[in-house]
Amino acid sequence: MVERFKHLSPPARLLLGPGPSMVHPRVLQAMSLPLIGHLDPEFLKIMDDIQQMLRQLFRTRNPLTIPISGTGSAGMEAALVNAVEPGDTVVIGVNGVFGARMAAIVDRCGAKSIRVEAPWGRIIEPASIEAALVQYAPVKAVAIVHAETSTGVDQPLQEIGVLCRRYRALFIVDAVTSLGGMPVNVDGWGIDLCYSGTQKCLSCPPGLAPLTVGERALAAMRARKSPCPSWYFDLALIADYWVSAKRVYHHTAPISMLYGLREALRVIDEEGAAARFARHQVNSAALTAGLRALGCEPVADEAHRLTTLHCVAVPAGVDEAAVRTALLHEYGIEIGGGLGPFQGKVWRIGLMGESSTRANVWSLLSALDNLFLAKGWVERAGLALEAASRAYSEETGHK
């Protein structure tokens, strides 16, 4: 007799890892609405709404500001395969997993990747980027990660944007862990191509990659000597569907996901950018204070530390994998472990979008306090909530 599959019933989890983040109920409700065709006039209006709200969030006037069908990595690939062709030289800031991933894609395009490296947990210095621009001229593009998810580093961008204009290189930015949780100023920082993902600070399920393309990048794409190697990610073809008056069919749009993204962007618009960024800041400060009380020190220095993703060193003698397992199975809380050289040494904790609340900070710190006390791992166990409370008392406008 054939065994029947049971009704799907995933466990309830508090998602405080590096992604995905918690999703607003309104977004899930929007995704359950009836389907219409991807060329239906009503759906075209939905597409227009999404573009308008994405431009506001990216702080850009770029007409080609759209969600790519795919996760944040699809946005990365779409940006690079359209901007880069065989024989180009591309300078890439590598101080974590995702800078290295950009370099790997550039290499697959047949271009020459010049890695400007910094230790994990440190920023890429603009002076190092300029040195590479001079040494390897002409450089087609500079690519860098704004919010490095593997280390918790907030990379300054404005000075690098100025350098890219000076040396006539495109500026490509990964904003997967920053868009919607901290300022991203595409036009003000001189960014030519910027991409993100829906599953982090936008608090929409994974499956779309918001992307914006400036005029300099469009000009470079029009001047290509070879066609874009990816048909699916060819922005010239995708633009005919999203922004041209013709609305030419390219591929079937993920309709329900786009419903969800539109609602997620409405939630962000209603909260307001300034209030949203302040919420992430105050909850980040409280979480950091609580973690430090447990002996978990941030990897990134204070001047360049993300408010959306916290990468902290695990105290000596603490079984980091056992803590994550206990959090998941005993408390229903997900946090992330380290990647690459940080594997087994750090925790990555996300307070992104809907996950960034005071209640979630309390829940995590309370669970960690209990686990640390039970194991007798550190003398200061039990003090995390007190430290977070003091941090909150110094701030206003928190949730």
C-alpha positions as a Markdown table, in Angstrom:
| # | Residue | x | y | z |
|---|---|---|---|---|
| 1 | Met | 0.0 | 0.0 | 0.0 |
| 2 | Val | 1.3 | 3.4 | -0.9 |
| 3 | Glu | 2.0 | 5.7 | 2.0 |
| 4 | Arg | 0.2 | 9.0 | 1.8 |
| 5 | Phe | 2.1 | 12.2 | 2.5 |
| 6 | Lys | 0.9 | 14.1 | 5.5 |
| 7 | His | -0.6 | 17.6 | 5.5 |
| 8 | Leu | 2.3 | 20.1 | 5.5 |
| 9 | Ser | 2.7 | 21.7 | 8.9 |
| 10 | Pro | 6.1 | 23.3 | 9.4 |
| 11 | Pro | 7.1 | 24.2 | 12.9 |
| 12 | Ala | 6.7 | 27.8 | 14.2 |
| 13 | Arg | 10.2 | 29.4 | 14.3 |
| 14 | Leu | 11.4 | 32.8 | 15.4 |
| 15 | Leu | 13.8 | 33.6 | 12.5 |
| 16 | Leu | 16.8 | 35.5 | 13.9 |
| 17 | Gly | 19.4 | 34.1 | 11.5 |
| 18 | Pro | 21.1 | 35.6 | 8.5 |
| 19 | Gly | 17.9 | 35.1 | 6.5 |
| 20 | Pro | 15.1 | 34.6 | 5.8 |
| 21 | Ser | 13.5 | 37.0 | 8.3 |
| 22 | Met | 10.0 | 37.0 | 9.7 |
| 23 | Val | 7.3 | 37.9 | 7.3 |
| 24 | His | 4.5 | 40.4 | 8.0 |
| 25 | Pro | 1.0 | 38.7 | 8.0 |
| 26 | Arg | -0.2 | 41.2 | 5.4 |
| 27 | Val | 2.5 | 39.9 | 3.0 |
| 28 | Leu | 1.4 | 36.3 | 3.5 |
| 29 | Gln | -2.2 | 37.3 | 3.0 |
| 30 | Ala | -1.4 | 39.2 | -0.2 |
| 31 | Met | 0.4 | 36.1 | -1.6 |
| 32 | Ser | -2.8 | 34.1 | -1.1 |
| 33 | Leu | -4.8 | 36.3 | -3.4 |
| 34 | Pro | -6.2 | 34.9 | -6.7 |
| 35 | Leu | -3.8 | 34.8 | -9.6 |
| 36 | Ile | -4.2 | 36.9 | -12.7 |
| 37 | Gly | -2.2 | 36.8 | -15.8 |
| 38 | His | 1.2 | 38.4 | -16.0 |
| 39 | Leu | 0.1 | 40.5 | -19.0 |
| 40 | Asp | -3.3 | 41.4 | -17.4 |
| 41 | Pro | -3.7 | 45.2 | -17.4 |
| 42 | Glu | -4.3 | 45.0 | -13.6 |
| 43 | Phe | -1.1 | 43.1 | -13.1 |
| 44 | Leu | 0.8 | 45.7 | -15.1 |
| 45 | Lys | -0.4 | 48.3 | -12.6 |
| 46 | Ile | 1.0 | 46.2 | -9.8 |
| 47 | Met | 4.3 | 46.1 | -11.6 |
| 48 | Asp | 4.3 | 49.9 | -11.8 |
| 49 | Asp | 3.5 | 50.3 | -8.1 |
| 50 | Ile | 6.4 | 48.0 | -7.2 |
| 51 | Gln | 8.9 | 49.9 | -9.4 |
| 52 | Gln | 7.8 | 53.2 | -7.8 |
| 53 | Met | 8.2 | 52.0 | -4.3 |
| 54 | Leu | 11.5 | 50.3 | -5.1 |
| 55 | Arg | 12.9 | 53.6 | -6.5 |
| 56 | Gln | 11.9 | 55.3 | -3.2 |
| 57 | Leu | 13.7 | 52.7 | -1.2 |
| 58 | Phe | 16.8 | 52.6 | -3.3 |
| 59 | Arg | 16.7 | 56.4 | -3.4 |
| 60 | Thr | 17.1 | 56.6 | -7.2 |
| 61 | Arg | 15.3 | 57.9 | -10.3 |
| 62 | Asn | 16.5 | 55.0 | -12.4 |
| 63 | Pro | 13.7 | 53.9 | -14.7 |
| 64 | Leu | 15.0 | 50.3 | -14.8 |
| 65 | Thr | 14.4 | 49.5 | -11.1 |
| 66 | Ile | 12.7 | 46.1 | -10.9 |
| 67 | Pro | 12.7 | 42.8 | -9.1 |
| 68 | Ile | 14.5 | 40.0 | -10.8 |
| 69 | Ser | 12.8 | 36.6 | -10.6 |
| 70 | Gly | 15.1 | 34.7 | -8.2 |
| 71 | Thr | 16.8 | 35.1 | -4.9 |
| 72 | Gly | 19.5 | 37.7 | -4.0 |
| 73 | Ser | 22.1 | 35.6 | -5.7 |
| 74 | Ala | 20.1 | 35.9 | -8.9 |
| 75 | Gly | 20.4 | 39.7 | -8.5 |
| 76 | Met | 24.2 | 39.3 | -8.1 |
| 77 | Glu | 24.5 | 37.2 | -11.2 |
| 78 | Ala | 22.1 | 39.5 | -13.2 |
| 79 | Ala | 24.1 | 42.6 | -12.4 |
| 80 | Leu | 27.5 | 41.0 | -13.2 |
| 81 | Val | 26.7 | 39.1 | -16.4 |
| 82 | Asn | 25.1 | 42.2 | -17.9 |
| 83 | Ala | 27.8 | 44.6 | -17.0 |
| 84 | Val | 30.9 | 42.4 | -17.5 |
| 85 | Glu | 32.1 | 40.6 | -20.7 |
| 86 | Pro | 35.1 | 38.6 | -21.7 |
| 87 | Gly | 38.4 | 40.6 | -21.4 |
| 88 | Asp | 37.1 | 43.2 | -18.9 |
| 89 | Thr | 38.9 | 43.9 | -15.7 |
| 90 | Val | 36.8 | 44.1 | -12.6 |
| 91 | Val | 38.1 | 45.2 | -9.2 |
| 92 | Ile | 36.2 | 43.4 | -6.4 |
| 93 | Gly | 36.3 | 44.0 | -2.6 |
| 94 | Val | 36.7 | 40.7 | -0.8 |
| 95 | Asn | 36.3 | 40.7 | 2.9 |
| 96 | Gly | 33.9 | 37.8 | 3.3 |
| 97 | Val | 31.9 | 35.1 | 1.5 |
| 98 | Phe | 29.9 | 37.3 | -0.8 |
| 99 | Gly | 32.7 | 39.4 | -2.2 |
| 100 | Ala | 34.4 | 36.1 | -3.1 |
| 101 | Arg | 31.2 | 35.0 | -4.8 |
| 102 | Met | 31.1 | 38.1 | -7.0 |
| 103 | Ala | 34.7 | 37.3 | -8.0 |
| 104 | Ala | 33.7 | 33.8 | -8.9 |
| 105 | Ile | 31.0 | 35.0 | -11.2 |
| 106 | Val | 33.3 | 37.6 | -12.9 |
| 107 | Asp | 35.8 | 34.8 | -13.6 |
| 108 | Arg | 33.0 | 32.7 | -15.2 |
| 109 | Cys | 32.2 | 35.6 | -17.4 |
| 110 | Gly | 35.7 | 35.4 | -18.9 |
| 111 | Ala | 36.8 | 38.6 | -17.3 |
| 112 | Lys | 39.7 | 39.3 | -15.1 |
| 113 | Ser | 38.9 | 39.7 | -11.4 |
| 114 | Ile | 41.2 | 41.8 | -9.3 |
| 115 | Arg | 40.6 | 41.0 | -5.6 |
| 116 | Val | 41.2 | 43.8 | -3.2 |
| 117 | Glu | 41.2 | 41.8 | 0.1 |
| 118 | Ala | 40.8 | 42.8 | 3.7 |
| 119 | Pro | 40.7 | 40.6 | 6.8 |
| 120 | Trp | 37.2 | 39.2 | 7.6 |
| 121 | Gly | 35.6 | 41.7 | 10.0 |
| 122 | Arg | 37.3 | 44.7 | 8.4 |
| 123 | Ile | 36.2 | 47.1 | 5.7 |
| 124 | Ile | 37.7 | 47.5 | 2.3 |
| 125 | Glu | 39.7 | 50.8 | 2.4 |
| 126 | Pro | 38.9 | 53.2 | -0.4 |
| 127 | Ala | 42.7 | 53.8 | -0.8 |
| 128 | Ser | 43.1 | 50.2 | -1.7 |
| 129 | Ile | 40.4 | 50.4 | -4.3 |
| 130 | Glu | 42.0 | 53.5 | -5.8 |
| 131 | Ala | 45.4 | 51.7 | -5.9 |
| 132 | Ala | 43.9 | 48.9 | -7.9 |
| 133 | Leu | 42.1 | 51.3 | -10.2 |
| 134 | Val | 45.4 | 52.9 | -11.0 |
| 135 | Gln | 47.5 | 49.7 | -11.3 |
| 136 | Tyr | 45.0 | 47.8 | -13.5 |
| 137 | Ala | 43.6 | 50.6 | -15.6 |
| 138 | Pro | 41.4 | 50.5 | -17.5 |
| 139 | Val | 38.9 | 48.9 | -15.1 |
| 140 | Lys | 35.4 | 48.2 | -16.3 |
| 141 | Ala | 33.8 | 48.0 | -12.8 |
| 142 | Val | 34.3 | 48.0 | -9.1 |
| 143 | Ala | 32.1 | 45.6 | -7.2 |
| 144 | Ile | 31.6 | 45.6 | -3.4 |
| 145 | Val | 29.3 | 44.3 | -0.7 |
| 146 | His | 27.5 | 47.0 | 1.3 |
| 147 | Ala | 26.5 | 44.7 | 4.2 |
| 148 | Glu | 28.7 | 41.6 | 4.4 |
| 149 | Thr | 26.4 | 38.9 | 5.8 |
| 150 | Ser | 29.3 | 36.6 | 6.7 |
| 151 | Thr | 31.0 | 39.2 | 9.0 |
| 152 | Gly | 28.5 | 41.9 | 10.0 |
| 153 | Val | 30.6 | 44.6 | 8.4 |
| 154 | Asp | 29.0 | 47.9 | 7.2 |
| 155 | Gln | 31.1 | 49.0 | 4.2 |
| 156 | Pro | 31.3 | 52.7 | 3.5 |
| 157 | Leu | 30.4 | 53.4 | -0.1 |
| 158 | Gln | 30.3 | 57.1 | -0.9 |
| 159 | Glu | 34.1 | 57.6 | -1.3 |
| 160 | Ile | 34.4 | 54.5 | -3.5 |
| 161 | Gly | 31.5 | 55.9 | -5.6 |
| 162 | Val | 33.5 | 59.1 | -6.2 |
| 163 | Leu | 36.6 | 57.1 | -7.2 |
| 164 | Cys | 34.6 | 55.1 | -9.7 |
| 165 | Arg | 33.5 | 58.3 | -11.4 |
| 166 | Arg | 37.0 | 59.6 | -11.4 |
| 167 | Tyr | 38.4 | 56.5 | -13.0 |
| 168 | Arg | 35.4 | 55.9 | -15.3 |
| 169 | Ala | 34.5 | 52.5 | -13.8 |
| 170 | Leu | 31.0 | 51.2 | -13.1 |
| 171 | Phe | 30.1 | 50.9 | -9.4 |
| 172 | Ile | 28.3 | 47.7 | -8.5 |
| 173 | Val | 26.9 | 47.2 | -5.0 |
| 174 | Asp | 25.4 | 44.2 | -3.2 |
| 175 | Ala | 22.7 | 45.6 | -0.8 |
| 176 | Val | 21.1 | 42.2 | 0.0 |
| 177 | Thr | 21.4 | 42.6 | 3.8 |
| 178 | Ser | 21.0 | 46.4 | 3.9 |
| 179 | Leu | 18.1 | 47.5 | 1.7 |
| 180 | Gly | 15.0 | 48.2 | 3.9 |
| 181 | Gly | 17.0 | 48.1 | 7.2 |
| 182 | Met | 19.6 | 50.8 | 6.7 |
| 183 | Pro | 20.1 | 53.7 | 4.3 |
| 184 | Val | 20.9 | 52.8 | 0.7 |
| 185 | Asn | 21.4 | 55.9 | -1.5 |
| 186 | Val | 22.0 | 54.8 | -5.1 |
| 187 | Asp | 22.0 | 58.2 | -6.7 |
| 188 | Gly | 23.7 | 60.0 | -3.9 |
| 189 | Trp | 26.5 | 57.5 | -3.6 |
| 190 | Gly | 27.2 | 57.2 | -7.4 |
| 191 | Ile | 26.1 | 53.6 | -7.6 |
| 192 | Asp | 25.5 | 52.3 | -11.2 |
| 193 | Leu | 24.1 | 48.8 | -10.4 |
| 194 | Cys | 22.6 | 47.8 | -7.1 |
| 195 | Tyr | 20.8 | 44.6 | -6.1 |
| 196 | Ser | 19.2 | 43.1 | -3.1 |
| 197 | Gly | 16.9 | 40.3 | -2.0 |
| 198 | Thr | 13.4 | 40.1 | -0.6 |
| 199 | Gln | 14.0 | 37.7 | 2.3 |
| 200 | Lys | 16.1 | 39.9 | 4.6 |
| 201 | Cys | 15.2 | 43.5 | 5.6 |
| 202 | Leu | 12.2 | 43.6 | 3.2 |
| 203 | Ser | 10.6 | 40.7 | 5.2 |
| 204 | Cys | 9.1 | 39.1 | 2.1 |
| 205 | Pro | 9.7 | 35.4 | 1.4 |
| 206 | Pro | 12.8 | 34.6 | -0.7 |
| 207 | Gly | 12.3 | 34.5 | -4.4 |
| 208 | Leu | 12.9 | 38.0 | -5.8 |
| 209 | Ala | 15.9 | 40.2 | -6.2 |
| 210 | Pro | 15.3 | 44.0 | -6.4 |
| 211 | Leu | 17.7 | 45.6 | -8.8 |
| 212 | Thr | 18.3 | 49.1 | -10.1 |
| 213 | Val | 20.4 | 50.1 | -13.1 |
| 214 | Gly | 21.7 | 53.6 | -13.8 |
| 215 | Glu | 22.4 | 55.3 | -17.1 |
| 216 | Arg | 26.1 | 54.6 | -17.1 |
| 217 | Ala | 25.5 | 50.9 | -16.7 |
| 218 | Leu | 22.8 | 50.9 | -19.4 |
| 219 | Ala | 25.3 | 52.6 | -21.7 |
| 220 | Ala | 27.9 | 50.0 | -21.0 |
| 221 | Met | 25.4 | 47.2 | -21.7 |
| 222 | Arg | 24.4 | 48.8 | -25.0 |
| 223 | Ala | 28.1 | 49.0 | -26.0 |
| 224 | Arg | 28.8 | 45.3 | -25.3 |
| 225 | Lys | 30.8 | 43.5 | -28.0 |
| 226 | Ser | 29.2 | 40.2 | -27.1 |
| 227 | Pro | 25.6 | 39.4 | -26.1 |
| 228 | Cys | 24.8 | 38.8 | -22.4 |
| 229 | Pro | 25.7 | 35.2 | -21.8 |
| 230 | Ser | 22.4 | 34.6 | -19.8 |
| 231 | Trp | 19.2 | 34.7 | -21.7 |
| 232 | Tyr | 17.1 | 34.5 | -18.5 |
| 233 | Phe | 19.0 | 37.4 | -16.8 |
| 234 | Asp | 19.4 | 39.5 | -20.0 |
| 235 | Leu | 18.3 | 42.9 | -18.7 |
| 236 | Ala | 17.7 | 44.3 | -22.2 |
| 237 | Leu | 15.0 | 41.6 | -22.7 |
| 238 | Ile | 13.6 | 41.9 | -19.2 |
| 239 | Ala | 13.4 | 45.7 | -19.5 |
| 240 | Asp | 11.1 | 45.3 | -22.5 |
| 241 | Tyr | 8.6 | 43.6 | -20.2 |
| 242 | Trp | 9.0 | 45.8 | -17.1 |
| 243 | Val | 9.6 | 49.4 | -18.4 |
| 244 | Ser | 8.8 | 49.6 | -22.1 |
| 245 | Ala | 5.4 | 50.6 | -23.4 |
| 246 | Lys | 5.3 | 47.4 | -25.4 |
| 247 | Arg | 5.4 | 45.1 | -22.3 |
| 248 | Val | 6.9 | 42.3 | -24.3 |
| 249 | Tyr | 6.6 | 38.8 | -22.8 |
| 250 | His | 10.0 | 37.5 | -21.5 |
| 251 | His | 9.2 | 34.8 | -18.9 |
| 252 | Thr | 6.2 | 34.1 | -16.7 |
| 253 | Ala | 6.4 | 36.4 | -13.7 |
| 254 | Pro | 6.2 | 34.9 | -10.2 |
| 255 | Ile | 2.8 | 36.6 | -9.7 |
| 256 | Ser | 2.2 | 35.6 | -6.1 |
| 257 | Met | 5.7 | 36.7 | -5.0 |
| 258 | Leu | 5.1 | 40.0 | -6.7 |
| 259 | Tyr | 1.9 | 40.4 | -4.7 |
| 260 | Gly | 3.9 | 39.8 | -1.6 |
| 261 | Leu | 6.7 | 42.2 | -2.5 |
| 262 | Arg | 4.2 | 45.0 | -3.3 |
| 263 | Glu | 2.6 | 44.5 | 0.2 |
| 264 | Ala | 6.0 | 44.4 | 1.9 |
| 265 | Leu | 7.0 | 47.7 | 0.3 |
| 266 | Arg | 3.6 | 49.2 | 1.4 |
| 267 | Val | 4.5 | 48.1 | 5.0 |
| 268 | Ile | 7.8 | 49.8 | 4.7 |
| 269 | Asp | 6.3 | 53.0 | 3.2 |
| 270 | Glu | 3.8 | 53.2 | 6.0 |
| 271 | Glu | 6.4 | 52.9 | 8.7 |
| 272 | Gly | 8.7 | 55.5 | 7.0 |
| 273 | Ala | 12.4 | 55.1 | 6.2 |
| 274 | Ala | 13.7 | 57.2 | 9.1 |
| 275 | Ala | 11.6 | 55.4 | 11.7 |
| 276 | Arg | 12.5 | 52.0 | 10.2 |
| 277 | Phe | 16.2 | 52.7 | 10.3 |
| 278 | Ala | 16.0 | 54.0 | 13.9 |
| 279 | Arg | 14.1 | 50.9 | 15.0 |
| 280 | His | 16.9 | 48.7 | 13.6 |
| 281 | Gln | 19.5 | 50.9 | 15.3 |
| 282 | Val | 18.0 | 50.8 | 18.8 |
| 283 | Asn | 17.2 | 47.0 | 18.7 |
| 284 | Ser | 20.8 | 46.4 | 17.5 |
| 285 | Ala | 22.3 | 48.4 | 20.3 |
| 286 | Ala | 20.3 | 46.5 | 22.9 |
| 287 | Leu | 21.1 | 43.1 | 21.4 |
| 288 | Thr | 24.8 | 44.0 | 21.3 |
| 289 | Ala | 24.8 | 45.0 | 24.9 |
| 290 | Gly | 23.1 | 41.8 | 26.0 |
| 291 | Leu | 25.4 | 39.6 | 24.0 |
| 292 | Arg | 28.5 | 41.4 | 25.4 |
| 293 | Ala | 27.2 | 40.7 | 28.9 |
| 294 | Leu | 27.5 | 37.0 | 27.9 |
| 295 | Gly | 31.0 | 37.5 | 26.6 |
| 296 | Cys | 30.0 | 37.5 | 22.9 |
| 297 | Glu | 32.0 | 40.3 | 21.3 |
| 298 | Pro | 31.1 | 41.7 | 17.9 |
| 299 | Val | 33.6 | 40.8 | 15.1 |
| 300 | Ala | 33.3 | 44.2 | 13.3 |
| 301 | Asp | 34.5 | 47.4 | 15.0 |
| 302 | Glu | 31.9 | 49.8 | 16.2 |
| 303 | Ala | 32.4 | 52.4 | 13.4 |
| 304 | His | 31.6 | 49.8 | 10.7 |
| 305 | Arg | 29.1 | 47.4 | 12.4 |
| 306 | Leu | 25.7 | 46.5 | 10.8 |
| 307 | Thr | 22.5 | 47.1 | 12.7 |
| 308 | Thr | 20.8 | 44.4 | 10.6 |
| 309 | Leu | 23.1 | 41.4 | 11.0 |
| 310 | His | 25.2 | 40.8 | 14.1 |
| 311 | Cys | 28.3 | 38.6 | 13.8 |
| 312 | Val | 29.7 | 37.8 | 17.3 |
| 313 | Ala | 32.5 | 35.7 | 18.6 |
| 314 | Val | 31.5 | 32.7 | 20.7 |
| 315 | Pro | 33.1 | 32.7 | 24.1 |
| 316 | Ala | 35.8 | 30.2 | 24.8 |
| 317 | Gly | 34.5 | 27.0 | 26.2 |
| 318 | Val | 31.0 | 27.4 | 24.7 |
| 319 | Asp | 29.8 | 24.8 | 22.3 |
| 320 | Glu | 28.5 | 27.0 | 19.6 |
| 321 | Ala | 26.7 | 24.3 | 17.6 |
| 322 | Ala | 25.0 | 22.9 | 20.7 |
| 323 | Val | 23.7 | 26.3 | 21.6 |
| 324 | Arg | 22.2 | 26.8 | 18.1 |
| 325 | Thr | 20.6 | 23.3 | 18.3 |
| 326 | Ala | 19.1 | 24.0 | 21.7 |
| 327 | Leu | 17.8 | 27.4 | 20.6 |
| 328 | Leu | 16.1 | 25.8 | 17.6 |
| 329 | His | 14.6 | 22.7 | 19.3 |
| 330 | Glu | 13.9 | 23.9 | 22.8 |
| 331 | Tyr | 13.0 | 27.6 | 22.1 |
| 332 | Gly | 12.0 | 27.6 | 18.4 |
| 333 | Ile | 14.7 | 30.3 | 17.7 |
| 334 | Glu | 16.9 | 30.1 | 14.6 |
| 335 | Ile | 20.3 | 31.9 | 14.6 |
| 336 | Gly | 23.2 | 31.2 | 12.1 |
| 337 | Gly | 26.7 | 29.8 | 12.5 |
| 338 | Gly | 29.9 | 31.0 | 10.9 |
| 339 | Leu | 31.0 | 30.6 | 7.3 |
| 340 | Gly | 34.4 | 29.9 | 5.9 |
| 341 | Pro | 37.2 | 30.7 | 8.4 |
| 342 | Phe | 34.5 | 31.8 | 10.9 |
| 343 | Gln | 32.9 | 28.3 | 11.0 |
| 344 | Gly | 32.5 | 27.1 | 14.6 |
| 345 | Lys | 33.8 | 30.5 | 15.9 |
| 346 | Val | 30.9 | 32.9 | 15.5 |
| 347 | Trp | 27.1 | 33.3 | 15.6 |
| 348 | Arg | 25.3 | 35.4 | 13.0 |
| 349 | Ile | 22.1 | 36.9 | 14.4 |
| 350 | Gly | 19.7 | 38.8 | 12.2 |
| 351 | Leu | 17.5 | 41.6 | 13.3 |
| 352 | Met | 16.1 | 42.4 | 9.9 |
| 353 | Gly | 12.7 | 43.9 | 9.0 |
| 354 | Glu | 9.9 | 42.2 | 10.9 |
| 355 | Ser | 12.5 | 40.3 | 13.0 |
| 356 | Ser | 13.9 | 43.6 | 14.5 |
| 357 | Thr | 11.6 | 44.0 | 17.5 |
| 358 | Arg | 12.2 | 44.5 | 21.2 |
| 359 | Ala | 10.2 | 41.4 | 22.0 |
| 360 | Asn | 12.5 | 39.3 | 19.8 |
| 361 | Val | 15.6 | 40.8 | 21.5 |
| 362 | Trp | 14.2 | 39.8 | 24.9 |
| 363 | Ser | 13.3 | 36.3 | 23.6 |
| 364 | Leu | 16.8 | 35.5 | 22.3 |
| 365 | Leu | 18.7 | 37.0 | 25.2 |
| 366 | Ser | 16.4 | 35.2 | 27.7 |
| 367 | Ala | 17.0 | 31.9 | 26.0 |
| 368 | Leu | 20.8 | 32.4 | 25.8 |
| 369 | Asp | 20.8 | 33.4 | 29.5 |
| 370 | Asn | 19.0 | 30.2 | 30.4 |
| 371 | Leu | 21.3 | 28.0 | 28.3 |
| 372 | Phe | 24.5 | 29.6 | 29.6 |
| 373 | Leu | 23.3 | 29.4 | 33.2 |
| 374 | Ala | 22.3 | 25.7 | 32.8 |
| 375 | Lys | 25.8 | 24.9 | 31.4 |
| 376 | Gly | 27.7 | 27.2 | 33.7 |
| 377 | Trp | 29.6 | 28.5 | 30.7 |
| 378 | Val | 30.3 | 32.1 | 31.8 |
| 379 | Glu | 30.2 | 33.8 | 35.2 |
| 380 | Arg | 28.2 | 36.7 | 33.8 |
| 381 | Ala | 25.3 | 34.5 | 32.6 |
| 382 | Gly | 22.0 | 36.0 | 33.7 |
| 383 | Leu | 23.1 | 39.5 | 33.1 |
| 384 | Ala | 22.1 | 39.8 | 29.4 |
| 385 | Leu | 18.6 | 41.1 | 29.9 |
| 386 | Glu | 19.8 | 43.7 | 32.4 |
| 387 | Ala | 22.4 | 45.0 | 29.9 |
| 388 | Ala | 19.9 | 45.2 | 27.1 |
| 389 | Ser | 17.4 | 47.0 | 29.4 |
| 390 | Arg | 20.0 | 49.7 | 30.1 |
| 391 | Ala | 20.7 | 50.1 | 26.4 |
| 392 | Tyr | 17.0 | 50.5 | 25.7 |
| 393 | Ser | 16.7 | 53.2 | 28.5 |
| 394 | Glu | 19.3 | 55.2 | 26.6 |
| 395 | Glu | 17.4 | 55.2 | 23.4 |
| 396 | Thr | 14.0 | 56.5 | 22.2 |
| 397 | Gly | 11.6 | 55.3 | 19.5 |
| 398 | His | 12.2 | 51.6 | 20.1 |
| 399 | Lys | 9.7 | 48.8 | 19.7 |
